[in-house]
């Protein structure tokens, strides 16, 4: 039957790395992370150049190894990438990079993980590919062949790569906010949102907002708690004051949800419209779990069936999902907690 791993982890981002570390702490060494990227940290490395995390370094590290530098400063995307690469090297966590997983199957109590190169077998599989897999663009484009220049935020790098003229950023999350502010420095920017924006400061009384969220027992409040359920119902806030200031100074103008894009003309809910030179879709991602070819693992909408990352399929687990257990589950500071929980359930 060849080499059979105890655990194969699909994905070597922060979720997979946190899981690999916890398994090693338990003495489970016959594990392997498999990832399509060429280097550990590339999922951060290839984000837009100006990206800075809204969690300070003290809330951007995985268990066992602090980030270098001032713990109150905010890491850049390259610092984050290098930290993850250094973390894997420091703890010698086994990984196979530049390898695309094409399908996961289960037969006779063993999992077969098929990749672009070869087949691997394991007793257990942890899917750590996260929720940020397939860029989502709403179905509002009337004539794709004639549409204005547009791209998803995952492909955006810096303003000089865009057309001159009015830019429309679609989406009211933190990525859309950062991109809109950056673009507003040298052009007219419209930000289209589907819900009212809520802002939170990065710091209160010289302490990170995440310190206060933790103190108020919100950051790690589980979905099985009243606090967690209430927190889950709210749209994510925009962290920091830059976008609020840009809106107040009219450098960024707000429009409602986009209902149609026809050439350069964009129509918004309510019927108003305008012409733009560029559209950035900061509209998030949709999960892509088509590689899991096991009956009963995925629901009709394509989402994994699980309870705190534990699948009804024996030996199959997930980590790094938004609200897997708490608001912190999708953040670097929280994924380590979920990894501890799962490691205890695996062995």
Secondary structure, 3 states (H helix, E strand, C coil): CCCEEEEEEECCCHHHHHHHHHHHHCCCCCEEEECCCCCCCHHHHCCCCCCEEEEEHHHCCCCCCCCCCCCCCEEEHHHHHHHHHHHHHHHCCCEECCCCEEEEEEECCEEEEEECCCEEEEEEEEECCCCCCEECCCCCECCHHHCCCEEEHHHCCCHHHCCCCCEEEECCCHHHHHHHHHHCCCCCEEEECCCCCCEECCEECCEEHHHHHHHCCCCCCECCCHHHHHHHCCCCCEECCHHHHHHHCCCEEEECCEEEEECCEEEECCCCEEECCEEEECCCEECCCCCECCCCCECCCCCECCECCECCCCCEEECCCCCCCEHHHHCHHHHHHHHHHHHHHHC
